[in-house]
């Protein structure tokens, strides 16, 4: 997870775990730290389609975090 060029978090995980596993907890931790220092800063979470999960979107909506996620892929494209 980055804020501009600043690394905020990195997780190394096994390949058989969903990329979004634990994302709500990580986002909550980082948002809590940002808001402790800058309580009125607008936070926008941008992620690829692998993070477009109901739990993360619901958390963002309940905690004043705007989000922009890519669409999850439905099938591979080939010319």
N, C-alpha and C positions, 0 to 999 in steps of 0.2 A: 504494500500500500504506500503510495506516494502522495505528497502535497507539493506540487510543482516538481522540483528536482530533489526534494528532501524525502528520504526513506523514513516512513513511519512504522512499518511492520513488515516482516517477511516470515513465512512459515514453510518449512520443509515437511512434506508429507508423502506417504506412500501413494503410488499411482492408482490404487483401487479405492481411494477415498474421493468423494465428490469435492470438487474445487471450492464449493461454497461452505463446506462443513466448518463450523466454528466462526463463520463470518459475523454473525450477529454479536457474539461476545467480543470479537476483536474490534468491530466498529464501535460498539458501546464503550469500550475501554478508551479508545482514541478520542471519541467525541467528548467523553467526560473530561479528559485532560485538556482538550482545546477549550471547552466551555469554562473550565476553571480559570483559565487565563484570559480568554476573550469571550465573555458570555453573550455578546450580541453579534458575533460573527456568523454570517450565513455559511452553512456547510452544504456542499453539493458532493454527493458520492457518485462517481462515475465508474462503471465496471462493464465487463463484457457479459454476454448472455449467460454464461455459466453461473452468474450470481443473481440472475433474475428469479428469485425464490420468494414465495409468499411471506415467509417469516422475516426475511430481511427488509422487504418492502413495507410490511406492517410496522416493523420496528422504526424505520425511518419516518413514516407518517406520524407515529405517536411521539416522536422525539424531535420534531422540527428539523429534520435532515432531508433536503431535497435529493432526488436521485435520478440518474439517467443510466439505464442499463441497455445493452444491446439485446437484440432478439435472440433467443436460443436457436441454434441451428436445427433445422428439421431434416435436412439430408445434405449430403455432400454435393457440390456443384461440379459438373464436368462439361467441357465444351463439346 
